[in-house]
Amino acid sequence: MPPEQHLAAIGRLKSELAALEQTKAALKGKRLNLLAAARRLGVLDDYELAALSGLQRETIRKMTWGFQPDSGVIPA
């Protein structure tokens, strides 16, 4: 494969990686909003959130400590 094709492939992969990193950051933000809203509203306790999210209970508590979820995340 000529060097130009290698560079083009690397460029495409770099763009794809950047897009995936943005998507990952957005999903982490949504997850944090949902966890914080669920904790604040008492929809689920920390153990249930841990079981459903795959995170440790203490991790959830640290992530959501003092975090104000967006309004409307969990409908009333």
MOPAC internal coordinates of N, CA, C and O (Angstrom, degrees):
PM7 1SCF
backbone

  N    0.0000 0     0.00 0     0.00 0    0    0    0
  C    1.4461 1     0.00 0     0.00 0    1    0    0
  C    1.5352 1   107.62 1     0.00 0    2    1    0
  O    1.2310 1   120.39 1   -49.31 1    3    2    1
  N    1.3122 1   116.85 1   130.69 1    3    2    1
  C    1.4697 1   120.36 1  -179.56 1    5    3    2
  C    1.5406 1   111.37 1   -66.61 1    6    5    3
  O    1.2310 1   120.93 1   -25.42 1    7    6    5
  N    1.3177 1   115.83 1   154.58 1    7    6    5
  C    1.4663 1   120.23 1  -178.79 1    9    7    6
  C    1.5345 1   113.36 1   -57.03 1   10    9    7
  O    1.2310 1   120.37 1   145.74 1   11   10    9
  N    1.3226 1   116.89 1   -34.26 1   11   10    9
  C    1.4653 1   120.03 1  -179.56 1   13   11   10
  C    1.5276 1   111.19 1   -63.02 1   14   13   11
  O    1.2310 1   120.87 1   141.29 1   15   14   13
  N    1.3198 1   115.94 1   -38.71 1   15   14   13
  C    1.4623 1   119.96 1   178.60 1   17   15   14
  C    1.5316 1   111.07 1   -69.08 1   18   17   15
  O    1.2310 1   120.95 1   142.83 1   19   18   17
  N    1.3165 1   115.79 1   -37.17 1   19   18   17
  C    1.4667 1   119.77 1   176.58 1   21   19   18
  C    1.5261 1   109.89 1   -62.10 1   22   21   19
  O    1.2310 1   120.80 1   133.70 1   23   22   21
  N    1.3313 1   116.07 1   -46.30 1   23   22   21
  C    1.4612 1   120.02 1   179.84 1   25   23   22
  C    1.5254 1   111.24 1   -62.72 1   26   25   23
  O    1.2310 1   120.44 1   139.90 1   27   26   25
  N    1.3190 1   116.76 1   -40.10 1   27   26   25
  C    1.4630 1   120.23 1   178.63 1   29   27   26
  C    1.5283 1   110.57 1   -64.33 1   30   29   27
  O    1.2310 1   120.42 1   138.21 1   31   30   29
  N    1.3228 1   116.80 1   -41.79 1   31   30   29
  C    1.4672 1   120.71 1   178.77 1   33   31   30
  C    1.5277 1   110.66 1   -64.77 1   34   33   31
  O    1.2310 1   120.65 1   138.83 1   35   34   33
  N    1.3164 1   116.35 1   -41.17 1   35   34   33
  C    1.4663 1   120.20 1   177.87 1   37   35   34
  C    1.5210 1   110.10 1   -63.53 1   38   37   35
  O    1.2310 1   120.11 1   138.72 1   39   38   37
  N    1.3151 1   117.39 1   -41.28 1   39   38   37
  C    1.4655 1   121.36 1   178.04 1   41   39   38
  C    1.5180 1   112.02 1   -61.36 1   42   41   39
  O    1.2310 1   120.50 1   137.26 1   43   42   41
  N    1.3309 1   116.65 1   -42.74 1   43   42   41
  C    1.4666 1   120.42 1   177.98 1   45   43   42
  C    1.5277 1   110.99 1   -64.10 1   46   45   43
  O    1.2310 1   120.78 1   136.44 1   47   46   45
  N    1.3266 1   116.11 1   -43.56 1   47   46   45
  C    1.4662 1   119.97 1   178.96 1   49   47   46
  C    1.5267 1   111.74 1   -64.25 1   50   49   47
  O    1.2310 1   120.61 1   142.72 1   51   50   49
  N    1.3241 1   116.44 1   -37.28 1   51   50   49
  C    1.4620 1   120.54 1   178.08 1   53   51   50
  C    1.5252 1   110.51 1   -63.92 1   54   53   51
  O    1.2310 1   120.45 1   136.83 1   55   54   53
  N    1.3218 1   116.74 1   -43.17 1   55   54   53
  C    1.4691 1   120.88 1   178.37 1   57   55   54
  C    1.5233 1   110.89 1   -64.80 1   58   57   55
  O    1.2310 1   120.66 1   137.97 1   59   58   57
  N    1.3164 1   116.34 1   -42.03 1   59   58   57
  C    1.4625 1   120.70 1   179.22 1   61   59   58
  C    1.5274 1   110.85 1   -63.80 1   62   61   59
  O    1.2310 1   120.57 1   138.61 1   63   62   61
  N    1.3182 1   116.52 1   -41.39 1   63   62   61
  C    1.4623 1   120.74 1   178.65 1   65   63   62
  C    1.5290 1   111.05 1   -63.29 1   66   65   63
  O    1.2310 1   120.17 1   137.80 1   67   66   65
  N    1.3210 1   117.28 1   -42.20 1   67   66   65
  C    1.4669 1   120.75 1   178.96 1   69   67   66
  C    1.5251 1   110.54 1   -62.31 1   70   69   67
  O    1.2310 1   120.34 1   138.18 1   71   70   69
  N    1.3252 1   116.96 1   -41.82 1   71   70   69
  C    1.4680 1   120.50 1   178.68 1   73   71   70
  C    1.5262 1   110.77 1   -64.91 1   74   73   71
  O    1.2310 1   120.41 1   139.25 1   75   74   73
  N    1.3210 1   116.83 1   -40.75 1   75   74   73
  C    1.4646 1   120.64 1   178.93 1   77   75   74
  C    1.5255 1   111.75 1   -66.45 1   78   77   75
  O    1.2310 1   120.24 1   144.12 1   79   78   77
  N    1.3212 1   117.15 1   -35.88 1   79   78   77
  C    1.4642 1   120.17 1   177.81 1   81   79   78
  C    1.5256 1   110.69 1   -66.03 1   82   81   79
  O    1.2310 1   120.17 1   141.42 1   83   82   81
  N    1.3326 1   117.29 1   -38.58 1   83   82   81
  C    1.4669 1   120.66 1   176.86 1   85   83   82
  C    1.5234 1   110.56 1   -64.99 1   86   85   83
  O    1.2310 1   120.46 1   137.33 1   87   86   85
  N    1.3131 1   116.73 1   -42.67 1   87   86   85
  C    1.4607 1   121.09 1   178.77 1   89   87   86
  C    1.5264 1   110.58 1   -63.17 1   90   89   87
  O    1.2310 1   120.71 1   137.54 1   91   90   89
  N    1.3265 1   116.25 1   -42.46 1   91   90   89
  C    1.4630 1   120.66 1   179.19 1   93   91   90
  C    1.5270 1   110.76 1   -61.82 1   94   93   91
  O    1.2310 1   120.33 1   136.62 1   95   94   93
  N    1.3221 1   116.98 1   -43.38 1   95   94   93
  C    1.4680 1   120.62 1   179.38 1   97   95   94
  C    1.5263 1   110.80 1   -63.38 1   98   97   95
  O    1.2310 1   120.27 1   139.35 1   99   98   97
  N    1.3281 1   117.08 1   -40.65 1   99   98   97
  C    1.4655 1   120.71 1   178.82 1  101   99   98
  C    1.5281 1   110.85 1   -64.92 1  102  101   99
  O    1.2310 1   120.39 1   138.00 1  103  102  101
  N    1.3193 1   116.86 1   -42.00 1  103  102  101
  C    1.4668 1   120.54 1   178.85 1  105  103  102
  C    1.5264 1   111.71 1   -65.83 1  106  105  103
  O    1.2310 1   120.30 1   141.82 1  107  106  105
  N    1.3254 1   117.03 1   -38.18 1  107  106  105
  C    1.4666 1   119.75 1   177.07 1  109  107  106
  C    1.5238 1   110.54 1   -63.65 1  110  109  107
  O    1.2310 1   120.61 1   141.28 1  111  110  109
  N    1.3266 1   116.45 1   -38.72 1  111  110  109
  C    1.4624 1   120.06 1   177.42 1  113  111  110
  C    1.5149 1   112.04 1   -64.49 1  114  113  111
  O    1.2310 1   120.59 1   138.00 1  115  114  113
  N    1.3244 1   116.49 1   -42.00 1  115  114  113
  C    1.4687 1   120.23 1   177.66 1  117  115  114
  C    1.5245 1   110.86 1   -64.44 1  118  117  115
  O    1.2310 1   121.06 1   138.53 1  119  118  117
  N    1.3336 1   115.58 1   -41.47 1  119  118  117
  C    1.4658 1   119.54 1   179.10 1  121  119  118
  C    1.5246 1   110.45 1   -61.59 1  122  121  119
  O    1.2310 1   120.53 1   135.94 1  123  122  121
  N    1.3231 1   116.59 1   -44.06 1  123  122  121
  C    1.4590 1   120.37 1   179.52 1  125  123  122
  C    1.5219 1   110.77 1   -61.90 1  126  125  123
  O    1.2310 1   120.17 1   136.76 1  127  126  125
  N    1.3339 1   117.28 1   -43.24 1  127  126  125
  C    1.4628 1   121.09 1   177.34 1  129  127  126
  C    1.5195 1   111.44 1   -59.53 1  130  129  127
  O    1.2310 1   120.48 1   133.58 1  131  130  129
  N    1.3160 1   116.69 1   -46.42 1  131  130  129
  C    1.4651 1   120.39 1  -179.07 1  133  131  130
  C    1.5249 1   112.02 1   -64.69 1  134  133  131
  O    1.2310 1   120.54 1   135.66 1  135  134  133
  N    1.3245 1   116.58 1   -44.34 1  135  134  133
  C    1.4605 1   119.99 1   179.38 1  137  135  134
  C    1.5251 1   111.21 1   -62.92 1  138  137  135
  O    1.2310 1   120.81 1   134.96 1  139  138  137
  N    1.3281 1   116.05 1   -45.04 1  139  138  137
  C    1.4655 1   119.78 1  -179.00 1  141  139  138
  C    1.5218 1   111.15 1   -65.21 1  142  141  139
  O    1.2310 1   120.29 1   138.17 1  143  142  141
  N    1.3235 1   117.06 1   -41.83 1  143  142  141
  C    1.4674 1   120.15 1   179.62 1  145  143  142
  C    1.5234 1   110.72 1   -66.12 1  146  145  143
  O    1.2310 1   120.25 1   137.89 1  147  146  145
  N    1.3235 1   117.12 1   -42.11 1  147  146  145
  C    1.4649 1   120.51 1  -179.87 1  149  147  146
  C    1.5260 1   110.80 1   -63.92 1  150  149  147
  O    1.2310 1   120.34 1   139.66 1  151  150  149
  N    1.3209 1   116.96 1   -40.34 1  151  150  149
  C    1.4758 1   120.14 1   177.96 1  153  151  150
  C    1.5139 1   110.64 1   -66.71 1  154  153  151
  O    1.2310 1   120.61 1   133.11 1  155  154  153
  N    1.3298 1   116.43 1   -46.89 1  155  154  153
  C    1.4648 1   120.86 1  -176.00 1  157  155  154
  C    1.5266 1   111.20 1   -63.37 1  158  157  155
  O    1.2310 1   120.62 1   138.41 1  159  158  157
  N    1.3361 1   116.43 1   -41.59 1  159  158  157
  C    1.4642 1   120.56 1  -177.58 1  161  159  158
  C    1.5261 1   112.83 1   -83.07 1  162  161  159
  O    1.2310 1   120.31 1   170.02 1  163  162  161
  N    1.3180 1   117.02 1    -9.98 1  163  162  161
  C    1.4585 1   120.34 1  -179.92 1  165  163  162
  C    1.5183 1   113.21 1    73.20 1  166  165  163
  O    1.2310 1   120.73 1  -157.19 1  167  166  165
  N    1.3319 1   116.22 1    22.81 1  167  166  165
  C    1.4630 1   120.51 1   179.26 1  169  167  166
  C    1.5232 1   110.06 1   -63.26 1  170  169  167
  O    1.2310 1   121.02 1   136.89 1  171  170  169
  N    1.3297 1   115.65 1   -43.11 1  171  170  169
  C    1.4641 1   122.34 1   178.00 1  173  171  170
  C    1.5227 1   108.05 1  -136.55 1  174  173  171
  O    1.2310 1   120.26 1   -29.81 1  175  174  173
  N    1.3232 1   117.11 1   150.19 1  175  174  173
  C    1.4620 1   118.45 1   174.93 1  177  175  174
  C    1.5337 1   109.32 1   -84.82 1  178  177  175
  O    1.2310 1   121.22 1    -5.47 1  179  178  177
  N    1.3212 1   115.27 1   174.53 1  179  178  177
  C    1.4640 1   120.02 1  -175.72 1  181  179  178
  C    1.5240 1   112.91 1   -60.32 1  182  181  179
  O    1.2310 1   120.30 1   144.26 1  183  182  181
  N    1.3195 1   117.03 1   -35.74 1  183  182  181
  C    1.4636 1   120.18 1  -179.58 1  185  183  182
  C    1.5283 1   111.09 1   -69.31 1  186  185  183
  O    1.2310 1   120.55 1   140.16 1  187  186  185
  N    1.3250 1   116.56 1   -39.84 1  187  186  185
  C    1.4683 1   119.95 1   177.71 1  189  187  186
  C    1.5255 1   110.53 1   -66.74 1  190  189  187
  O    1.2310 1   120.64 1   137.63 1  191  190  189
  N    1.3338 1   116.39 1   -42.37 1  191  190  189
  C    1.4647 1   119.71 1   177.14 1  193  191  190
  C    1.5225 1   110.82 1   -61.23 1  194  193  191
  O    1.2310 1   120.54 1   138.86 1  195  194  193
  N    1.3204 1   116.58 1   -41.14 1  195  194  193
  C    1.4624 1   120.32 1   179.02 1  197  195  194
  C    1.5262 1   110.70 1   -63.00 1  198  197  195
  O    1.2310 1   120.69 1   136.41 1  199  198  197
  N    1.3204 1   116.29 1   -43.59 1  199  198  197
  C    1.4672 1   119.82 1  -179.32 1  201  199  198
  C    1.5236 1   111.29 1   -64.22 1  202  201  199
  O    1.2310 1   120.45 1   140.25 1  203  202  201
  N    1.3180 1   116.75 1   -39.75 1  203  202  201
  C    1.4620 1   120.28 1  -177.68 1  205  203  202
  C    1.5235 1   113.49 1   -77.44 1  206  205  203
  O    1.2310 1   120.46 1   148.36 1  207  206  205
  N    1.3235 1   116.73 1   -31.64 1  207  206  205
  C    1.4647 1   119.98 1  -175.20 1  209  207  206
  C    1.5210 1   113.48 1   -93.03 1  210  209  207
  O    1.2310 1   120.43 1   160.25 1  211  210  209
  N    1.3249 1   116.79 1   -19.75 1  211  210  209
  C    1.4577 1   119.16 1  -176.23 1  213  211  210
  C    1.5232 1   112.83 1    82.19 1  214  213  211
  O    1.2310 1   120.57 1  -174.10 1  215  214  213
  N    1.3248 1   116.52 1     5.90 1  215  214  213
  C    1.4580 1   121.51 1   177.79 1  217  215  214
  C    1.5243 1   109.53 1   -97.94 1  218  217  215
  O    1.2310 1   120.65 1   -19.75 1  219  218  217
  N    1.3092 1   116.37 1   160.25 1  219  218  217
  C    1.4569 1   121.11 1   175.08 1  221  219  218
  C    1.5260 1   109.29 1   -74.55 1  222  221  219
  O    1.2310 1   120.63 1   -30.72 1  223  222  221
  N    1.3176 1   116.40 1   149.28 1  223  222  221
  C    1.4668 1   121.41 1  -179.49 1  225  223  222
  C    1.5256 1   111.29 1   -57.04 1  226  225  223
  O    1.2310 1   120.48 1   135.98 1  227  226  225
  N    1.3237 1   116.68 1   -44.02 1  227  226  225
  C    1.4662 1   120.15 1  -179.71 1  229  227  226
  C    1.5264 1   111.29 1   -65.84 1  230  229  227
  O    1.2310 1   120.04 1   145.01 1  231  230  229
  N    1.3152 1   117.53 1   -34.99 1  231  230  229
  C    1.4618 1   120.90 1   177.66 1  233  231  230
  C    1.5177 1   110.00 1   -62.62 1  234  233  231
  O    1.2310 1   120.45 1   136.67 1  235  234  233
  N    1.3173 1   116.74 1   -43.33 1  235  234  233
  C    1.4626 1   121.01 1   178.80 1  237  235  234
  C    1.5217 1   110.09 1   -62.81 1  238  237  235
  O    1.2310 1   120.37 1   136.27 1  239  238  237
  N    1.3039 1   116.90 1   -43.73 1  239  238  237
  C    1.4744 1   120.55 1   179.83 1  241  239  238
  C    1.5241 1   110.81 1   -61.57 1  242  241  239
  O    1.2310 1   120.30 1   137.13 1  243  242  241
  N    1.3315 1   117.04 1   -42.87 1  243  242  241
  C    1.4639 1   120.69 1   179.78 1  245  243  242
  C    1.5230 1   111.26 1   -67.58 1  246  245  243
  O    1.2310 1   120.59 1   138.66 1  247  246  245
  N    1.3358 1   116.48 1   -41.34 1  247  246  245
  C    1.4662 1   120.62 1  -179.12 1  249  247  246
  C    1.5215 1   111.94 1   -63.03 1  250  249  247
  O    1.2310 1   120.76 1   141.15 1  251  250  249
  N    1.3143 1   116.15 1   -38.85 1  251  250  249
  C    1.4598 1   120.33 1  -171.29 1  253  251  250
  C    1.5225 1   113.32 1   -97.78 1  254  253  251
  O    1.2310 1   119.78 1   176.05 1  255  254  253
  N    1.3202 1   118.02 1    -3.95 1  255  254  253
  C    1.4590 1   121.22 1  -178.04 1  257  255  254
  C    1.5262 1   109.87 1   -60.23 1  258  257  255
  O    1.2310 1   120.51 1   -62.87 1  259  258  257
  N    1.3189 1   116.63 1   117.13 1  259  258  257
  C    1.4581 1   122.44 1   177.93 1  261  259  258
  C    1.5151 1   115.03 1    75.31 1  262  261  259
  O    1.2310 1   119.82 1   179.91 1  263  262  261
  N    1.3171 1   117.94 1    -0.09 1  263  262  261
  C    1.4658 1   121.31 1  -179.18 1  265  263  262
  C    1.5200 1   109.40 1   -80.72 1  266  265  263
  O    1.2310 1   120.59 1   -48.33 1  267  266  265
  N    1.3239 1   116.48 1   131.67 1  267  266  265
  C    1.4598 1   122.04 1   177.92 1  269  267  266
  C    1.5279 1   108.51 1   -98.98 1  270  269  267
  O    1.2310 1   119.61 1   -68.74 1  271  270  269
  N    1.3273 1   118.35 1   111.26 1  271  270  269
  C    1.4666 1   120.27 1   180.00 1  273  271  270
  C    1.5198 1   110.73 1   -67.65 1  274  273  271
  O    1.2310 1   120.86 1   -26.60 1  275  274  273
  N    1.3225 1   115.96 1   153.40 1  275  274  273
  C    1.4592 1   121.34 1   174.99 1  277  275  274
  C    1.5130 1   108.96 1   -61.83 1  278  277  275
  O    1.2310 1   120.71 1   -34.70 1  279  278  277
  N    1.3138 1   116.24 1   145.30 1  279  278  277
  C    1.4674 1   118.74 1   177.39 1  281  279  278
  C    1.5204 1   109.28 1   -68.96 1  282  281  279
  O    1.2310 1   120.87 1   -34.81 1  283  282  281
  N    1.3052 1   115.94 1   145.19 1  283  282  281
  C    1.4588 1   120.77 1   178.31 1  285  283  282
  C    1.5109 1   115.03 1    83.56 1  286  285  283
  O    1.2310 1   119.72 1  -172.46 1  287  286  285
  N    1.3221 1   118.13 1     7.54 1  287  286  285
  C    1.4670 1   120.52 1   179.51 1  289  287  286
  C    1.5156 1   110.40 1   -65.31 1  290  289  287
  O    1.2310 1   121.00 1   133.31 1  291  290  289
  N    1.3268 1   115.68 1   -46.69 1  291  290  289
  C    1.4634 1   121.13 1   177.16 1  293  291  290
  C    1.5192 1   106.91 1  -117.73 1  294  293  291
  O    1.2310 1   120.00 1   -65.01 1  295  294  293
  N    1.3254 1   117.60 1   114.99 1  295  294  293
  C    1.4669 1   119.47 1  -178.90 1  297  295  294
  C    1.5259 1   111.57 1   -63.35 1  298  297  295
  O    1.2310 1   121.31 1   -33.51 1  299  298  297
  N    1.3136 1   115.10 1   146.49 1  299  298  297
  C    1.4711 1   120.47 1  -179.67 1  301  299  298
  C    1.5072 1   111.43 1   -77.42 1  302  301  299
  O    1.2310 1   120.10 1   180.00 1  303  302  301

